[in-house]
Amino acid sequence: MLKHFILICALALTGCAQHTAPATQSTSRQTAAPLFKSMNVELEAPLRGALPVLALIPIDSAGPLPIVLFSTGAFSSPEKYGALLEPWAESGYAVLAPLHVDAERWTGARPKDQRDGLKWRMNDMRTLVAGLSQVEAQIGIDLDESRVAATGHSFGALVAQILGGAKMGPFAGDIGARPDLPIAAVIAVSPPGPIPDYIDAAGWAQMRAPQLLSTGTIDIVPMMAPQWQAHLAGHAAHSGDSWALVLEGVDHYFGNIIGRTEYPGPPQSDQFAQLLPYTKQFLNAFVRDRPAALKAFNTAPQSAEPMVGLSRN
């Protein structure tokens, strides 16, 4: 049990591993005329009192808007994922990213036991889904609850996989039910590998929502993924349609383009530029049901052991 607890702690600490001295690094894309607007929404939440949510909303859209739920990496915050979330909003999606209680800048209530971190995160997602009508009132536009994607990075990628059907093991404890909302697609960026009694192949096999999972050839996180291939476990075990995108020379944060933007890179900009089109195509294919976007995924080679590039299970 102690060994398992250490593994979970390592997972939670992924967001601050290998930190060096902070340096100024701009990761937001500079555009002459932004195609989205950023809004801060707040919902009442059990356990923690208030749930701040970053809402990125496309400009000049009448709605109802398809929804992208996003869960951050451990200790990180939604504003550190602008490079990933802003293009989704510009593509016509309402992107909703809660500030989880493990975020460094959250000053409110936190779980007393670190092992309850996933329980509190799932509570955040249930609160957000249950409060979508309140979100609509605060952002002033209708949302389409029949077209929803679950997305996330690192620990947040595991949250997205749970929303897509993955089942946790006994050491995760009682994390509560998944939100009552159909998930049309899952995008999991660098999710954890197998962790005994926490998440394993049997748990990922419960997933039904189509998944795009991405990782890189230097995406190594001690204990969580001692080899980069460990991140692919949730792809190999998926019982439905899953695609793996492996990018050469990519670490856990794309050179700090996402997740911990306050730290020096150098940014892996070329590789990140490869990721973005795939994510937008995936959302269009499975959330908006656009055949042209689906074609790129249906023609991807089938591979039991994905290497660099896009492959399907």
Secondary structure, 3 states (H helix, E strand, C coil): CHHHHHHHHHHHHHHHCCCCCCCCCCCCCCCCCCCEEEEEEEEEECCCEEEEEEEEEECCCCCCEEEEEEECCCCCCHHHHHHHHHHHHHCCCEEEEECCCCCCCCCCCCCCCHHHHHHHHHHHHHHHHHCHHHHHHHHCCCEEEEEEEEEEECHHHHHHHHHCCCCCCHHHCCCCCCCCCCCCEEEEECCCCCECCCECHHHHCCCCCCEEEEEECCCCECCCECCHHHHHHHHHCCCCCEEEEEECCCCCCCCCCCCCCCCCCCCCHHHHHHHHHHHHHHHHHHCCCCHHHHHHHHCCCECCCCCCEEEEC
